[in-house]
Structure formats: C-alpha cells, structure tokens
Amino acid sequence: MLNSVTPFFIVDDLAATIAFYRSRLGFEVLHKGGDEQGDFWAMLGRDDVVFMFKHITPDVHPQPNPSRHEWAAWDAYVFTTDPDSLYSELLARNAPMRRGLANTSDGLRAFEIADNSGYVLCFGCPIEAAVASGTRSTLDSATG
C-alpha cells in the first residue's frame, strides 16, 4: 500500500538548491511551481528517490539536524544497493563529503554529504548487503 516517503526541506535559495542537487548529486527536476513572483518549491528525483524543497519567507531558514544535535546529524538516509560506486560518482561530481565511505559502528556501509543548506544526507546499506552484492571495496574489506 505505501510506496515511498519524500523528505521536505526548507531552503533559503531554491535556485541554488536545484543547481546543487542537479550538478553535485545527479538529480533532475520533476516538478516546480510558485506564483506570479516565481517558483518557490520544487521536487527533484533520481532513480526512486525524491526530495521536496521550499523557500518559505526570508525570515524562515533551514534547520538541519546537525545544527540542533551533532550526534543525530542525518536529515535523510538514502538506501543504495551500491554505496561504493555512488561514492566514486559523487566524488567525481565534487559533492561535499561530510564523512567518507566506511563501514560504520552501526552496521552500515555508508557515507555522508552536506548539501548547500547544511542538510546531511547519508547514503548506504547494511554491511551484509554490500558484501553479498560484491560492492564492498577491497580497501575496506580487511577492516570490516
């Protein structure tokens, strides 16, 4: 019955956010809209992942989780079947890495990026899934 969830992030600059997600993360604009003064919201997607962004007013700013609790930094977790390949691709796109690709203490093979508004996105999968699919890099296989 349920198929997906779409994080909804408040941003200060919608055009800059669209440019960031397109150029650094490989997303495409699915929908955008606004009023006679211009666009103030957008939906961007890649594969089966969709994010919504909205500029509210000049006095309403983003509140990424790291600004409130450093120990609970993720604003979104994005499951990927191949974190190693995605990490390589996003490095080549100059995505700003917050934490590099690694096997984490909570059992994930994952990495983190911080977007242009400070939202932290974690891309990963359970270590067992990465090993089973053969995507785990040889550099980390000995430390896993």
C-alpha positions as CSV (number, residue, x, y, z in Angstrom):
1,M,0.0,0.0,0.0
2,L,2.8,2.5,0.9
3,N,5.4,3.1,-1.7
4,S,7.7,5.9,-0.6
5,V,8.4,8.9,1.6
6,T,9.7,12.3,0.4
7,P,11.7,14.5,2.7
8,F,10.5,18.1,2.6
9,F,13.4,20.6,3.2
10,I,13.0,24.3,3.8
11,V,15.7,26.3,1.9
12,D,16.9,29.9,1.6
13,D,17.7,29.8,-2.1
14,L,15.6,27.4,-4.3
15,A,17.6,28.1,-7.5
16,A,20.9,27.3,-5.7
17,T,19.5,24.1,-4.2
18,I,18.2,22.9,-7.6
19,A,21.6,23.6,-9.1
20,F,23.4,21.8,-6.2
21,Y,21.2,18.6,-6.4
22,R,21.5,18.5,-10.2
23,S,25.2,19.1,-10.6
24,R,26.6,17.5,-7.5
25,L,24.2,14.7,-6.9
26,G,22.8,13.9,-10.3
27,F,19.1,14.7,-9.6
28,E,16.6,16.0,-12.1
29,V,13.8,18.5,-11.6
30,L,10.5,16.5,-11.6
31,H,8.2,19.4,-10.7
32,K,8.4,23.0,-9.6
33,G,6.0,25.8,-9.0
34,G,5.1,29.0,-7.4
35,D,3.1,32.1,-8.2
36,E,3.4,35.3,-10.2
37,Q,6.6,36.2,-8.3
38,G,8.4,33.0,-9.3
39,D,9.0,29.4,-8.3
40,F,9.2,28.7,-4.5
41,W,9.0,24.9,-4.4
42,A,10.5,22.0,-6.3
43,M,10.6,18.2,-6.4
44,L,13.9,16.6,-7.6
45,G,14.4,13.0,-8.2
46,R,17.0,10.4,-9.1
47,D,16.1,6.7,-9.6
48,D,13.4,6.1,-6.9
49,V,14.5,8.9,-4.6
50,V,12.6,12.2,-4.4
51,F,13.2,15.3,-2.3
52,M,11.0,18.3,-2.0
53,F,12.4,21.8,-1.3
54,K,10.6,25.0,-0.5
55,H,11.6,28.6,0.1
56,I,9.1,30.0,2.7
57,T,9.9,33.6,3.5
58,P,13.2,35.5,4.1
59,D,12.8,35.0,7.9
60,V,12.2,31.2,7.8
61,H,15.6,29.4,7.4
62,P,16.6,25.8,7.1
63,Q,17.1,23.9,10.4
64,P,19.3,20.9,9.5
65,N,19.6,18.3,12.3
66,P,23.4,18.9,12.8
67,S,22.5,22.5,13.9
68,R,20.4,21.1,16.7
69,H,22.1,17.8,17.6
70,E,25.5,16.9,16.2
71,W,25.1,13.3,17.4
72,A,21.9,12.9,15.3
73,A,23.1,14.5,12.2
74,W,21.2,12.8,9.4
75,D,18.3,14.7,7.8
76,A,17.7,11.8,5.4
77,Y,19.0,8.3,5.0
78,V,19.1,7.1,1.3
79,F,19.4,3.4,0.8
80,T,21.6,2.4,-2.1
81,T,22.5,-1.0,-3.3
82,D,26.0,0.1,-4.3
83,P,27.4,2.7,-1.9
84,D,31.0,2.2,-3.3
85,S,30.1,3.1,-6.9
86,L,27.8,6.0,-5.8
87,Y,30.6,7.4,-3.6
88,S,33.0,7.3,-6.5
89,E,30.5,9.1,-8.7
90,L,29.7,11.8,-6.2
91,L,33.4,12.4,-5.5
92,A,33.8,12.9,-9.3
93,R,30.9,15.4,-9.1
94,N,32.7,17.3,-6.3
95,A,29.9,16.6,-3.8
96,P,30.9,17.9,-0.4
97,M,31.7,14.9,1.7
98,R,30.9,15.2,5.4
99,R,32.1,11.7,6.2
100,G,33.8,9.4,3.8
101,L,32.8,5.9,2.7
102,A,33.3,3.4,5.6
103,N,31.8,0.5,7.5
104,T,30.1,2.3,10.4
105,S,29.8,1.2,14.0
106,D,26.0,0.8,13.5
107,G,26.5,-1.8,10.8
108,L,26.2,0.3,7.6
109,R,28.5,0.7,4.6
110,A,27.8,4.4,4.2
111,F,29.0,8.0,3.6
112,E,27.6,11.4,4.3
113,I,27.3,14.6,2.3
114,A,26.2,18.0,3.4
115,D,24.1,19.9,0.9
116,N,24.2,23.6,0.2
117,S,21.7,24.3,3.0
118,G,23.5,22.2,5.6
119,Y,21.2,19.2,5.4
120,V,23.1,15.9,5.9
121,L,22.3,13.0,3.6
122,C,23.6,9.6,4.5
123,F,23.9,7.1,1.5
124,G,24.4,3.5,2.4
125,C,23.2,0.0,3.1
126,P,23.7,-2.7,5.7
127,I,27.3,-4.1,5.5
128,E,26.0,-7.6,4.9
129,A,24.1,-6.3,1.9
130,A,27.2,-4.6,0.5
131,V,29.2,-7.8,1.0
132,A,26.5,-10.0,-0.5
133,S,26.3,-7.8,-3.6
134,G,30.0,-7.6,-4.0
135,T,30.1,-3.8,-3.9
136,R,32.3,-3.5,-0.9
137,S,35.7,-2.1,-1.8
138,T,38.8,-4.1,-1.4
139,L,40.4,-1.3,0.6
140,D,37.9,-1.7,3.4
141,S,37.3,-5.4,3.2
142,A,40.1,-6.2,5.6
143,T,38.8,-3.7,8.2
144,G,35.1,-4.6,8.0
